[in-house]
Amino acid sequence: MQARSFGDVYGNSFAPNVGLFYEYQPFHSEWFGNFGILLNAEVAFFNGNGLFAEAPPNPIPGGQPFPEQSHTKFQFFAMPITVALDYRFNLLRVVRPYVSIGPTAIGYFELRNDDVAGHHGDAKAITMTGGASILLDWISDDLRWDAYSQNGIKHSYLNVQYTQYASIASDVSFNVSGIGVGLMFEY
C-alpha cells in the first residue's frame, strides 16, 4: 500500500483555522516594548477526497480505467497548543512588531465517510512567529470608549503574522507555515 502526501488528499489551498491566545506581560513599557508569556490554542480543518496510488483497472477488457480519486471523503482536524515567549516592540505606539518562539503539542484526528477508522495521534513541534499589531483606536473615539466602559478593552489591534511549525520527535511531520490575520484586544 502506497501512502499519498497530505497535499494530494487535502490540497494546498486555504484551510480554515480558528485560534485564541492569551498573553501575560511581566514586563510592559510604552518606550521599550513588552516581554510576555503567550498561550495559543487553535483548531485547523482540512477537507479532501481519497486518492488511489494507481488508477484501478477496469475488469472489462478494453474498458477505461477507473479514476484515481475515490468516493471516500476525508476530514482532518489539527489542534495545536503553544506556550511561547514573546517580545513586542513599540514603534511610535501605533505599530507593534513582535516575535515569539515556543514548544507546541499538536493533537490530530481524521474522519472518513466509509467504514474504515481514521487516524489520530499527537505530535510535537517548535513554533516561531513574527508579525505586527496595528493600533485601531484612531478609527472612532466613541467605539473606543464603549469598548473600554463596557468590556474593559484598553486598545484594539489588527494583528498580521507569519507562523512556522517545525516538527520534533514525532511520527507525523507538521512542518508547515502560514499567514494569519485577526483582531487583538488589550485589557
MARFI-822377 format. One line per field, with one value per residue (C-alpha): residue in one letter; y, z, x. Coordinates in steps of 0.05 Angstrom, whole numbers. Each point is the difference from the previous one (the first is absolute). Layout:
N
code A;...
y Y;...
z Z;...
x X;...
% end
This chain:
187
code M;Q;A;R;S;F;G;D;V;Y;G;N;S;F;A;P;N;V;G;L;F;Y;E;Y;Q;P;F;H;S;E;W;F;G;N;F;G;I;L;L;N;A;E;V;A;F;F;N;G;N;G;L;F;A;E;A;P;P;N;P;I;P;G;G;Q;P;F;P;E;Q;S;H;T;K;F;Q;F;F;A;M;P;I;T;V;A;L;D;Y;R;F;N;L;L;R;V;V;R;P;Y;V;S;I;G;P;T;A;I;G;Y;F;E;L;R;N;D;D;V;A;G;H;H;G;D;A;K;A;I;T;M;T;G;G;A;S;I;L;L;D;W;I;S;D;D;L;R;W;D;A;Y;S;Q;N;G;I;K;H;S;Y;L;N;V;Q;Y;T;Q;Y;A;S;I;A;S;D;V;S;F;N;V;S;G;I;G;V;G;L;M;F;E;Y
y 0;67;61;66;66;47;50;-54;-16;68;48;60;55;41;-39;29;10;30;19;36;24;30;39;18;57;0;58;54;67;50;19;-65;-51;-61;-68;-51;-72;-22;-56;-15;-53;-13;-46;-11;-37;-33;-35;-45;-63;-66;-16;-69;-10;-22;3;-65;-42;-13;-75;6;-14;64;43;67;-3;28;69;7;40;-44;15;2;69;19;53;16;41;25;34;32;29;44;31;53;58;63;71;57;61;68;44;67;-34;-16;-62;-54;-52;-64;-67;-63;-70;-60;-73;-26;-63;-18;-48;-24;-46;-20;-16;-40;-12;-75;-57;6;34;64;14;39;18;56;34;50;62;65;60;65;61;70;54;68;28;64;46;11;49;59;-25;26;32;-19;-74;1;29;-50;-59;25;18;-63;-53;29;0;52;-8;-38;-23;-32;-58;-27;-56;-55;-65;-60;-68;-45;-72;-34;-73;-17;-54;51;61;67;42;53;75;50;72;20;63;15;48;9;35;27;1
z 0;-20;42;-33;24;41;-58;-48;43;32;-51;11;2;57;59;57;66;64;58;66;40;67;15;69;0;63;-32;-36;-23;-47;-19;-2;-19;36;20;7;9;-53;1;-68;-17;-71;-41;-74;-47;-67;-49;-59;-41;3;-57;-22;-11;-71;-39;13;-64;-32;3;-67;-56;-39;50;25;68;59;25;54;44;45;29;70;32;53;54;39;64;33;69;17;69;8;60;-23;21;-40;-7;-27;-25;5;-62;8;43;-64;-29;47;-37;40;0;40;7;41;3;-30;13;-59;6;-65;-26;-67;-17;-60;-31;-9;50;10;64;-11;29;64;44;25;-22;28;-34;11;-21;-24;-14;-26;-12;15;40;-30;48;-20;55;-48;-40;49;68;16;-16;40;61;-6;-5;63;42;-17;-7;30;-68;2;-72;-63;-54;-68;6;-61;10;-33;39;-12;34;0;21;52;22;-31;-46;-40;-29;12;-37;-24;-2;-11;3;50;8;59;55;66;62;57;68
x 0;28;-17;-18;28;-44;-3;-24;-60;-16;29;45;-51;-30;-26;-41;36;-28;45;-1;59;15;63;26;51;44;39;-40;30;-30;72;39;-53;-28;25;-55;-21;-49;-51;-31;-53;-24;-44;16;-47;16;-47;17;-12;38;48;24;75;-18;-65;-38;-3;-67;-17;-36;51;15;-39;26;36;-36;22;54;-48;-43;-69;29;-3;51;-2;63;2;64;0;67;11;61;35;50;43;-12;27;-42;37;-34;7;-33;-53;-38;34;26;43;11;35;-14;28;-22;-19;-65;-41;-45;-58;-30;-54;-29;-73;-22;-68;11;4;75;26;39;69;12;59;44;63;50;28;37;-42;32;-42;14;-52;-27;-58;-29;-38;-73;-19;2;-60;-53;7;-73;12;65;-35;-58;49;36;-61;-40;55;64;36;56;25;-21;49;0;48;39;49;42;5;44;-5;62;-14;44;0;-68;-26;-39;35;-33;52;-48;-5;-55;-23;-54;-42;-44;-20;36;-29;43;-33
% end
